[in-house]
Amino acid sequence: MPYQPGGYFQAAQRVAVHPPLTSGMATASLVLGILGVLGGWCLFGLPCILAVILGHLALRETRDGTRSGHGMAVAGLVLGYVFVGPMIAFTVMWFFGGVVGAATPTPTP
């Protein structure tokens, strides 16, 4: 080992590797999927629909590996798809129940 002036050894070089940024759409999909599970029935299934849309966009964004969050996008999609069907059915029944109830004449005593 060659002599270093001052008696110090040369320090090893450090390489900083930054992980890829997390996709914001994947995070939003997961959050909206959770909101859809917890209270989507009172919001007419809108969080579930948005979770599905943003989940598909996030899958496209995380496909090449430049962004992370693929698992969050899949979880948001699953939560959205599981609850979007019942939410749409509930909304349709609520709407048509109101229309039929308003159109049906009620007998007066």
C-alpha positions as CSV (number, residue, x, y, z in Angstrom):
1,M,0.0,0.0,0.0
2,P,1.6,3.3,-1.0
3,Y,2.2,5.9,1.6
4,Q,-0.4,8.6,2.0
5,P,0.7,12.1,3.2
6,G,-0.6,12.7,6.6
7,G,-1.1,9.0,7.4
8,Y,-4.7,8.9,6.2
9,F,-6.2,6.3,4.0
10,Q,-8.4,7.2,1.0
11,A,-12.1,6.8,1.9
12,A,-14.2,4.5,-0.3
13,Q,-16.5,6.3,-2.7
14,R,-20.2,6.2,-1.8
15,V,-22.8,5.9,-4.5
16,A,-26.3,7.2,-3.6
17,V,-29.1,5.4,-5.4
18,H,-32.5,7.0,-5.3
19,P,-35.5,4.7,-5.5
20,P,-38.0,5.5,-8.2
21,L,-40.7,7.9,-7.3
22,T,-44.1,6.5,-6.3
23,S,-46.9,7.1,-8.8
24,G,-49.4,9.6,-7.5
25,M,-52.2,8.0,-9.4
26,A,-51.4,4.6,-7.7
27,T,-51.7,6.3,-4.3
28,A,-54.9,8.0,-5.2
29,S,-56.3,4.8,-6.6
30,L,-55.6,3.0,-3.3
31,V,-57.0,5.8,-1.2
32,L,-60.2,6.1,-3.3
33,G,-60.6,2.3,-3.2
34,I,-60.4,2.4,0.6
35,L,-62.9,5.3,0.8
36,G,-65.2,3.4,-1.5
37,V,-65.1,0.4,0.8
38,L,-65.7,2.5,3.9
39,G,-68.3,4.9,2.7
40,G,-68.8,4.6,-1.1
41,W,-72.4,3.7,-0.6
42,C,-73.2,7.2,0.5
43,L,-71.3,8.8,-2.4
44,F,-73.1,6.7,-5.1
45,G,-70.0,4.7,-5.9
46,L,-68.0,7.6,-7.2
47,P,-64.8,6.8,-5.3
48,C,-64.9,3.2,-6.6
49,I,-65.2,4.4,-10.2
50,L,-62.4,6.9,-9.8
51,A,-60.3,4.1,-8.1
52,V,-60.7,1.9,-11.2
53,I,-59.9,4.7,-13.6
54,L,-56.8,5.9,-11.7
55,G,-55.7,2.3,-11.1
56,H,-55.6,1.6,-14.8
57,L,-53.7,4.8,-15.5
58,A,-51.3,4.0,-12.7
59,L,-50.7,0.5,-14.1
60,R,-49.7,2.0,-17.4
61,E,-47.5,4.5,-15.6
62,T,-45.7,1.9,-13.5
63,R,-45.3,-0.6,-16.3
64,D,-41.7,0.4,-17.4
65,G,-40.3,0.6,-13.9
66,T,-39.5,4.3,-13.8
67,R,-42.2,4.8,-11.2
68,S,-43.0,2.5,-8.3
69,G,-46.5,1.8,-6.9
70,H,-47.6,-1.1,-9.0
71,G,-48.9,-3.0,-6.0
72,M,-50.9,0.0,-4.8
73,A,-52.4,0.4,-8.3
74,V,-53.5,-3.3,-8.3
75,A,-54.9,-3.0,-4.7
76,G,-56.9,0.1,-5.8
77,L,-58.2,-1.7,-8.8
78,V,-59.3,-4.7,-6.8
79,L,-61.1,-2.6,-4.2
80,G,-62.7,-0.5,-6.9
81,Y,-63.9,-3.4,-9.0
82,V,-65.2,-5.4,-6.0
83,F,-67.4,-2.5,-4.8
84,V,-68.2,-0.6,-8.0
85,G,-70.9,-3.2,-9.1
86,P,-72.9,-3.1,-5.9
87,M,-72.6,0.7,-5.7
88,I,-73.9,1.1,-9.2
89,A,-76.7,-1.3,-8.5
90,F,-77.6,0.6,-5.3
91,T,-77.6,3.9,-7.1
92,V,-79.8,2.6,-10.0
93,M,-82.3,1.1,-7.5
94,W,-82.4,4.3,-5.5
95,F,-82.9,6.4,-8.6
96,F,-85.6,4.2,-10.1
97,G,-87.3,3.8,-6.8
98,G,-87.6,7.5,-6.5
99,V,-88.9,7.9,-10.0
100,V,-91.4,5.0,-9.7
101,G,-92.5,6.3,-6.3
102,A,-93.1,9.8,-7.6
103,A,-95.0,8.5,-10.7
104,T,-97.2,6.1,-8.8
105,P,-100.5,7.8,-7.7
106,T,-101.3,7.4,-4.1
107,P,-104.9,6.9,-3.0
108,T,-106.3,9.6,-0.8
109,P,-108.6,8.5,2.1
